Amino acid sequence: MDKRKKKVFIGLLIAIIIISCFLIIIYIQLLQQPKDNDDEDKKSTEIFNQNPCWSPDGRYIAFSSTRTGSSKIFVMNANGFNQRPLTPSRGGESSPAWSRRFE
């Protein structure tokens, strides 16, 4: 494969990863939407899932969420299942990032 084809391939791969992150965010937000149509309830129960970050091995996604009231870091399987809090603190965390082992 010549250099130009490699650059195009890498660019497409990065674009696919970015698009899939946005689709996962939208999917999570759709799952978390309140079913009640009362506007006051929506204001008090708005949930934001933001800043998805794929693990280096592609098996997990870390993201910040306000589903517990304040922003915490959550992690889930790459398929969107098994969502669980990763940080036990009172909140205020955002922008998760993975690190390769021992870095």
Long-range contacts (C-beta under 8 A, 24 or more apart in sequence): 17-54, 21-52, 21-54, 21-61, 24-52, 24-61, 24-80, 25-49, 25-50, 25-52, 25-63, 27-80, 28-63, 28-65, 28-80, 28-83, 32-67, 49-74, 50-94, 51-94, 51-95, 51-96, 53-96, 53-97, 53-98, 54-78, 54-98, 55-98, 56-98, 56-100, 62-86, 62-96, 62-97, 62-98, 63-96, 64-93, 64-94, 64-95, 64-96
